[in-house]
Amino acid sequence: MKNFKKVALAATCTAMLGGVSGVVTTANAANWLMLQGTERADAAPRVKLWGFIQAQYQKDYSDRSPNGYVPPKLIGPNLNSQSGFNVNRARIGLRGQGMPLDGKVNYFLLGEFGNNGITAGNGGSANITDASITFNHIKGARVRVGLFKTPGSEEALQAIHVFDYINFTTMANQGLLERHPQAGDPTGPAQPTPNADMNHFSRSVGAFRDVGFQIFDTFKSAGWEHSYAVMVGNGNGLNFGDNDDNKDTYVYWSSEKVFGGKGGRRQGLKLFAWNQSGKRTNFNDKTQEQDRTRSGVGVKYLKKPFRVTAEVMTADGMIFMGQHRPAHLYNNEEANGAYLDLGWYIPNSKWELDVRYDTYTRGENHPTSGANDETEFNTLTVGTQYHFNKKTRLNMEFAMRDNKSDTPAVETENKGVSDRFAIQLTHIF
């Protein structure tokens, strides 16, 4: 591999940094379904204020292609520069129970004030990401209604403030993080300078969320913890209303052998599978509908000092083609993706080493669909985390990217895509 020397150098440098004493505290192999809205009736407060802030700096080393700069060479969400500081997340929320009226009713409310795809897409400065009520009255069938995260991929379902990396895999960013175009969204060519502002979607990303209702619960059997979720939603992301009569269905299952710990820092071996399916209406022609299906399976192992996560996904329809191409989103393309994530918590220190390889291929059936641009994205990310305490940590990562296409025009756009450095500070309150 042409970047092997960079990988070795980065790994060596992060290992050398690991000699500081302390204790790492943010490992997670959690049951994400149960960490929201299932507070015990005798333990949760009526109102709990909480949130987190993430501030970062990113630098993209990609070169200009003959036709200009494309989104993979620019820093999101604004996509008008190759470097910059950003408060990418600033979330504050309330959670609690209806005590003393009914201790089995939980609520969860969360707002986003940072600069990311949730807020930048609307051209505003804030947006609601979660607004849900959970009813815990029926044993084996809890019910959640409102706006909340959809059951699915481990990368998408887990809490972002304990995510081990700064940037998502390409599989999550392109295959799962849905964009919602609307009539009038422009489609323009790449510009010759980094100041092109290539984000042409006027609405926010879906943020792995939907408005609907979900039946879910967890039960134990033969030393394993099994969880399920069945959800029906609008398929319209963070938007409270529905844009058509179609509904999305979500199905999820996980089985975990728990080794110890609790909450977001639990250790165990988890196997999981999920499916999401629905239809999308073309805003430019409401007589057109397109199927959208996503499916995946994976495994996560965490027993300190080691962490291993692997997941594969297939996608049919509504394959994302770039922030500068909203009109190209309505398609019957196919895609698939996968990632392998390894982590090592250096014993008796506050340091953690991370390495992740992810691959994503889109446009696999292009001869029949007319899109004619099968493209493959491969990324190797090496990073480290320093945990100041349970609620504050520093992430650093270096991503080595290799994009290629079997279509000359797309290959020209991808020419020059190179490495990306990112550093981020997270504080939970």
N, C-alpha and C positions, 0 to 999 in steps of 0.2 A: 504493500500500500504506500502511495506516494507521501502520505502524511504520517507515516509510522514514527519518524523521528520527532515530530511535534507531539504525538501522543506520548511517547516515552519521556520526552522532556517535561511535559505537563504533569504526568504521573509522578515523576521523580521529585519535581518541585513541591507538589502537594504532599507527598509522603514526608519530605523534609520538614514541612510545616507542622507535622503531627506530634511534635515533641512537647507540646504544652499540656500540663496536667489538668485534669478536670473530669467531668462526666457528661456524656452525650445524653440528651433527654427527649429527643423528638422522633424516635422510631415509630413506625405505624404499620400495622396489618389489621386495620380496624374494620368493624362492621358499620359501614357508612350509613346504611339504612336506619340503624337504631340509635345513631348519635344525635339525631334531631327529632324533637317532638315526642320523646318517650321518657321524659323525666318521671321519677317516682313521685307518687302523690304526697309522700311524707317528707320529701327531701328538697324539691325544687322551689325557688322563690316565686312570688307572683310576678315580679319584674326583675330581670337581670340585664344590665347594660354590658355590651361586649363589642369587640371589633378588632381590626388590625390595620396596619399601614405597611406598605411595601414601597420603597424608593430604590431606583436602580440607575445604572449607566450601561449603555450598550454601544458597541462599535462594530460595524460591518466592514470587512476588508475586500468586498467584491469590487471588481472592475466594471467600468461602463462597457456594455455590449454595443455593437455597431448601431443598433436602433435606439439606444438610450438605456435608462434604468427601469427595471421591472420590480414588482413588490418584493421578491426574495432578496433583493440587494438593498432594501431600505428598512428602516426601523419603524415598526408599528407603534401605535395605531394610525398615526398621521401619514406615514409613508412619504415624507418629504425630505428626509435626511438620512445619512449613513451613520450618524452618531448622535448621542444626546443623553442628558439626564431626564428622568421622568418620575413622577409619583404615579406609578402604574396602578396601584390599588390603595384605596382608603375607604374601608367599609366600617359601618357602625350599625348596630342592630339591637333589638330587644327580643328576649325570649322568656318563657315562664309558663305558669299554670293558671287555671281559673280558680284557684283556691280562694276562699273556702267554698265557693259555689260548687265546683266540681274539679277535684284533683286529677281526674283522668283526661282532662282537656288541656292540651298544650298549644301554644302559639309560637310563631317564629317570624320575625320581621327583620329584613336586612336591606340597607341601601348602599350604593356604590357612588363615591365621590372622586375616585381617581381618574386618570386619563388612560383609557383602554378601549377595546372594541365595544364595551357596554355603553359608555358615555359618548365616545367620539362619533359613533355612528349616528347618534341623534343630533349632533351639533350642540349638545347641552353639557352640563357639568355634573349631573346626578341622575341616577335611575334606580328604581326598585329592582332588586335581584331575587328576593324571597318574600313571600307573604302567605303563610300557610297555617292551617289549624289541623291538629292531629287528635283523633278520638281513640282512646285506648280502652274502650269498654268491652270489646269482644275478644276473648282469649283466642289467639291464633289468627285474628283478622283485624288488625289495627287499620284505621282509615285516615288518610291524609288528603286534604283538599286545599286548592289554592295554587300559588306559584311556587315551585320548588325544583330541585335538581331531579332529572329523570334517571331511573335506574339503568345502568349500562356499564360502559368501560370503566375499569379501575382508575385509569388516568383521569377520566372526566368526572367520575362520581366522588372521588376523594376530596377532602377539604383543601382548598388551594393554599391556605396559609401553612400547611405542613407538607406541601409538595416539595420533593427533593431536588427539583430543578427550577430554573428560571423560565425557560421556554418550553412549550409543549413539543411533543413529537410531531412530525409532519402528519402522521396518521390521525392524531387528535385535531391538529390545527386545520387541516384541509378536509379530512374525512368525517369528523364528528362535530366540530365547532360550526354550526350552521349559520349561514348568512341569509337574510331575508330581503331580497330586492323589491322595489316597488316601481310603478310606472314613473318614468322620468329620470331614473338613475342613468347617468351618462356612461358611455363606453368609449374611452379615448385611447390613443396610442401612447406608448412610452415616450418620455421627453428626454432631451439630451443632457439635462443636468439633474443632480439629486433633489432639486427643489420642485419636483413635478407634482406632488400631492396625488398619489396614485390610488387612494381609497375612494372609490366611486359608489360605495353603498351608503345610502342616506339613513338607513335604519341600523340599529345595534345588532350585534351578533346574538345568537340564541343563548350563549353562555351555558350550554348543556342543561337548559331549563325549559319548562313548559307549564301551562296552566291546565289543571285537570284534577282528577282524583285517583288515589292509589290505595290498594289493599295490600298489606304486607305484614310480616312478622318473622320471628325467629323461634326455633325450638331445638332442643338438644336430643341426640340419639346416639347411643354407642360411642360416647366420648367425642362426638363431633357436634358442632353448632351449624345448623342448616337455616338458611334465610331465603325468603322468596318475596317477590314484588310483582304485582300486575297493575298497570296504570293505563288510563285513557286520558288523552290530552288534546288540545286544540291543534298542536303542531305549528304553533305560531310564535315560538320563542318567548321572549320576555313581554310580549304584547298581551295585555290583559284580555282583549277581545279576540274573536276568531275572524279570519279573513275569508273563510268559505265554510261549507258544510262538512268537509272531511275531518276525520279525527285520526289521531295517531294512537297506536297501541305499543306498550312497552312491557316486556317480560324479562324477569331476572331471577337467577338462582345462584346461590353460593353455599359451599360446604367448607367449614374451617375446623381444623384441629388446633385448639387454643393452647399455647404453651404457657402463657402468663401475661400479667399486665392488664390494663383496662383502658377503655376509651380510645382516643386517637393514638395511644402509644402501646397498644396491645401487640403481643407477638404470637405468631402462629403460622400454619400452612393453610392457605385458602385456595380453593378451586372455584371458578365462577364461569357462567355463560349468560348471554343476554341477546335480545333481539328487539329492534325498533322498526316499525313499519307504518307507512301512511302515504298520503298523496299531497302534492303541491299544485296550486293553481297559478298559471302564468299571469302576472299582473299586466303584461302588455296584451294579452289575449285571454280573457277569462273563460273562453270555451275550451282551452287546453289544460289538461291535467297530466301530471307526471308522477309515477310511483317513486317513493324514496324508502329504501330499506337498508338497515345497518345491522350486522350480526357479529358476534365475537365470542371468543373463549380465552381463558387465561389462568395463570397460577401465580400466587405470591407467597414467598417464604421469607419469614423474618424471625431469626433467632440470633440475638447479638452474639458476636459482632458482625454477622453477615445478613445481607438482604439480597433476594433474587426475585425479580418480577419479569414475567413474559406474557405477551398477549398478541393475538392475531385477530384481524378484522376483515370482513368483506363488505363492500358497499355497492348498491345498485341504484342508479338514478340520482339526479341532482348533485352531480359531482362538481365540486368547487374548482374553478379554472383561474382564479386570481381576483384580487380586490379591484383590479381595473377592468374587469369583464363581467359586470352584473348580468348582461343579457345572455351570456353563455351558460348561466347556471341551470336553465331548464333544458336538460338533456337526459338521454337514457344510457349514459356511459356507465362503465363498471370500474371499480378500483379495489385494491386490497392493500393492507398494511400490517406491520408487525414491529415489535420492539423487544429488546432484552435489556434489562436494567440490573446492574450489580452495585452493591454498596458495602462498604467496610467501615464500621465504627471503631476507630483506633482505641484499643483498651486503655483505660486510665487517662483519657484525654478528652478534650472538647471538640476534637476534629473528626470529620467523617469524609471518606473518599467515595466518589461516585463515578461510574462510567456507564454510558447507555448507547446502544446502537439501534437506530430505527430506520425502517425502509418503507416506502409508500410508492405504489404504481397506480397511475390513473389513466383513463382512456384506453382500457385494454381491448374494447370491442370497436375501436374507431373505424374499421373498414365498413361497418354497417350503419354506424350512427352519423357519419359525416363530419365528426369533430376532427379526425385525422391528426391527433397529436398525443400518442401514447408517450407518457413521460414518467421517469423513475427518479425518486428522490432518496438519497442515502446520506445519513448523518451519523457521525461518531462524536459524542459529547463526553468530555472529561471534566470533572468538577470537584469541588471541595466545599464543605460547610463547616463553619465555626460556630458553636453553640455557646453564646455568652451565658445564657440561663434557659429555663424552660420556655420562655416567651420571646426571646430575642436571639436571632441568628443571622449570620452573614453567609451568602452563597456566592461562589465564583464558578464560572464555567466557560469552557472554550469548545465551540462546535465546529467540526470540520465537515463541510458539505460537498456532495458530489451529485449534481443534477444532470440528467441526460435524457434526450428524446430521440425517437426514430423519425421525427419530422424536421426537415432543415430549418423552417421558420422558427419553431419553438427551440430547437437546439441553438440557434443564433441568440435568442433571448437569454437562454441559460448560460451562454458562454461568459465566463468571468465570475460566476457565482463562487464565492470563496468562504473563508472562515469568519466566525462571529464570536466576539468576546462579550460577556455580560457579568455584572456584579450587582448584587441586590441585598438590601438590608430589610429584614422582616421584624416587626414588633407587634405582639398580640397584647391587647389590654382587656 
